[in-house]
């Protein structure tokens, strides 16, 4: 009787180890899976944190932040050298106007007048990108990548959209939509910085 029990316990231990190893390689946020790693511009990145953007009681999108090394302070995230990624997974249908307006509101809330003036050409490029989309459908995946030597590259469901924006300061301004002094969602900010 002990032999089958030992086999059973060994099998159970293997299954548990397998389950734990798989969970260590992904984060589940409200049913949306974020891989623990990503590759941007040939550089391996780690999931720094992920959470859900809620508005009133509605879940709008899930967002994951990928960095070369884990960071818990905003200043350290913004000073990060190398590639970075923002992954947005829409949890509801959004028109391009809704998404573009939210982007502009977040950008304006976390930049001063001098920055807004400086970023006018880049902001115009992003505005044109939003205008070219019909919107985001539930389940759509938008990647906003910083690729050193190239710039900010956006892809929607694996297809490049918009023009590349070469200014790293503008990418940091985008990050501040969620990590700035007036983030889109305070709870999400904490989660992106590695909180639970």
C-alpha positions as CSV (number, residue, x, y, z in Angstrom):
1,X,0.0,0.0,0.0
2,X,2.9,2.3,0.7
3,X,4.3,2.1,-2.9
4,X,1.2,3.4,-4.7
5,X,0.9,6.1,-2.0
6,X,4.5,7.1,-2.6
7,X,3.9,7.2,-6.3
8,X,0.8,9.3,-5.7
9,X,2.7,11.8,-3.5
10,X,5.5,12.1,-6.0
11,X,3.0,12.7,-8.8
12,X,1.2,15.3,-6.7
13,X,4.5,17.0,-5.9
14,X,5.5,17.2,-9.6
15,X,2.0,18.6,-10.5
16,X,2.3,21.2,-7.7
17,X,5.8,22.2,-8.8
18,X,4.7,22.5,-12.4
19,X,1.7,24.7,-11.4
20,X,3.9,26.9,-9.3
21,X,6.5,27.2,-12.0
22,X,3.8,28.3,-14.6
23,X,2.3,30.8,-12.2
24,X,5.7,32.3,-11.6
25,X,5.9,33.1,-15.3
26,X,2.7,35.0,-15.6
27,X,0.4,37.4,-13.8
28,X,-3.3,37.1,-14.0
29,X,-5.1,40.4,-13.6
30,X,-8.9,40.2,-13.6
31,X,-8.7,37.2,-16.0
32,X,-6.1,38.8,-18.3
33,X,-2.7,37.1,-18.5
34,X,0.5,39.1,-18.5
35,X,3.7,37.2,-19.3
36,X,6.4,37.5,-16.7
37,X,8.9,38.5,-19.4
38,X,8.8,40.3,-22.7
39,X,11.4,41.1,-25.4
40,X,11.6,44.7,-26.8
41,X,14.3,45.7,-29.3
42,X,16.2,42.5,-28.5
43,X,16.3,43.2,-24.8
44,X,14.7,40.9,-22.1
45,X,12.3,42.7,-19.8
46,X,10.5,41.7,-16.6
47,X,7.0,42.4,-15.6
48,X,7.3,45.2,-13.0
49,X,3.7,45.2,-12.1
50,X,0.2,45.0,-13.5
51,X,-3.3,46.1,-12.6
52,X,-6.7,47.3,-13.8
53,X,-7.8,50.8,-14.6
54,X,-11.2,51.4,-13.3
55,X,-13.5,54.3,-13.9
56,X,-16.3,54.7,-11.4
57,X,-17.1,50.9,-11.2
58,X,-16.2,49.9,-14.7
59,X,-13.1,48.0,-15.6
60,X,-11.6,49.9,-18.6
61,X,-8.4,48.1,-19.3
62,X,-5.6,46.0,-17.7
63,X,-2.1,47.4,-17.9
64,X,1.3,45.9,-17.4
65,X,4.7,47.7,-17.1
66,X,7.8,45.9,-18.3
67,X,11.4,47.0,-17.4
68,X,14.9,45.6,-17.6
69,X,15.0,45.4,-13.8
70,X,12.3,45.6,-11.1
71,X,11.7,49.2,-9.7
72,X,9.5,50.4,-6.9
73,X,10.0,54.2,-7.2
74,X,8.7,56.4,-10.0
75,X,12.0,58.3,-10.3
76,X,13.8,55.0,-10.8
77,X,11.3,53.9,-13.5
78,X,11.7,57.2,-15.4
79,X,15.5,57.0,-15.1
80,X,15.6,53.4,-16.5
81,X,18.1,52.9,-19.3
82,X,17.2,50.5,-22.0
83,X,13.9,49.2,-23.4
84,X,10.6,49.5,-21.7
85,X,7.0,48.4,-22.5
86,X,3.5,49.4,-21.5
87,X,1.0,46.7,-22.4
88,X,-2.7,47.7,-22.4
89,X,-5.4,45.1,-22.8
90,X,-8.9,46.6,-23.3
91,X,-11.6,45.2,-21.1
92,X,-14.4,47.0,-22.9
93,X,-15.0,48.7,-26.3
94,X,-13.6,52.2,-26.4
95,X,-13.9,54.7,-29.3
96,X,-10.8,56.4,-30.5
97,X,-12.2,59.6,-29.1
98,X,-12.6,58.1,-25.6
99,X,-9.1,56.6,-25.6
100,X,-7.5,59.7,-27.1
101,X,-9.3,62.1,-24.7
102,X,-8.2,59.9,-21.7
103,X,-4.6,59.9,-23.0
104,X,-4.6,63.7,-23.4
105,X,-6.2,64.3,-20.0
106,X,-3.6,62.0,-18.4
107,X,-0.8,63.7,-20.3
108,X,-2.0,67.2,-19.4
109,X,-2.5,66.3,-15.7
110,X,1.1,65.2,-15.3
111,X,3.1,67.7,-17.4
112,X,3.7,71.4,-17.0
113,X,3.0,74.1,-19.6
114,X,6.6,74.1,-20.8
115,X,6.6,70.3,-21.3
116,X,3.2,70.5,-23.1
117,X,4.6,73.1,-25.5
118,X,7.8,71.0,-26.1
119,X,5.8,67.8,-26.7
120,X,3.3,69.4,-29.1
121,X,4.7,67.7,-32.2
122,X,4.8,64.3,-30.5
123,X,1.3,64.8,-29.1
124,X,0.1,65.7,-32.6
125,X,1.7,62.4,-33.9
126,X,-0.2,60.4,-31.2
127,X,-3.4,62.3,-31.9
128,X,-3.2,61.3,-35.6
129,X,-2.6,57.7,-34.5
130,X,-5.7,57.7,-32.3
131,X,-7.7,59.4,-35.1
132,X,-6.6,56.6,-37.5
133,X,-8.2,53.9,-35.3
134,X,-11.8,53.1,-35.1
135,X,-11.2,52.4,-31.4
136,X,-10.3,49.6,-29.1
137,X,-12.4,46.5,-28.9
138,X,-12.6,44.3,-25.8
139,X,-9.5,42.0,-25.8
140,X,-7.4,44.3,-28.1
141,X,-3.7,44.5,-27.0
142,X,-2.0,47.8,-27.4
143,X,1.8,47.9,-26.8
144,X,3.6,51.2,-26.3
145,X,7.4,50.3,-26.4
146,X,10.5,52.4,-25.9
147,X,13.1,51.0,-28.2
148,X,16.6,52.6,-27.6
149,X,18.0,54.1,-30.8
150,X,14.5,54.0,-32.4
151,X,11.9,55.6,-30.1
152,X,8.4,55.0,-29.0
153,X,6.8,52.3,-31.2
154,X,3.1,51.4,-30.9
155,X,1.5,48.2,-32.0
156,X,-2.1,47.1,-31.9
157,X,-2.7,43.3,-31.9
158,X,0.8,42.9,-33.4
159,X,0.4,45.5,-36.1
160,X,2.5,48.7,-36.0
161,X,0.3,51.8,-35.8
162,X,1.3,55.5,-36.0
163,X,4.7,57.1,-36.5
164,X,7.7,56.3,-34.3
165,X,8.5,59.1,-31.8
166,X,12.2,59.4,-30.9
167,X,12.1,61.5,-27.7
168,X,12.6,59.5,-24.5
169,X,11.2,62.5,-22.5
170,X,7.9,62.0,-24.3
171,X,7.9,58.3,-23.4
172,X,8.4,59.2,-19.8
173,X,5.5,61.7,-20.1
174,X,3.4,58.8,-21.3
175,X,4.5,56.7,-18.3
176,X,3.5,59.5,-16.0
177,X,-0.1,59.2,-17.1
178,X,-0.2,56.2,-14.8
179,X,2.8,56.9,-12.5
180,X,2.8,60.7,-12.2
181,X,1.6,63.0,-9.4
182,X,-2.0,62.8,-10.7
183,X,-2.2,59.3,-12.1
184,X,-5.2,58.0,-14.0
185,X,-5.8,55.5,-11.2
186,X,-4.0,55.6,-7.8
187,X,-4.6,51.9,-7.1
188,X,-3.2,51.0,-10.6
189,X,-0.1,53.2,-9.9
190,X,0.7,51.2,-6.8
191,X,0.4,47.9,-8.6
192,X,2.6,49.0,-11.5
193,X,5.3,49.8,-8.9
194,X,5.2,46.2,-7.7
195,X,2.4,46.5,-5.1
196,X,-0.3,43.9,-4.6
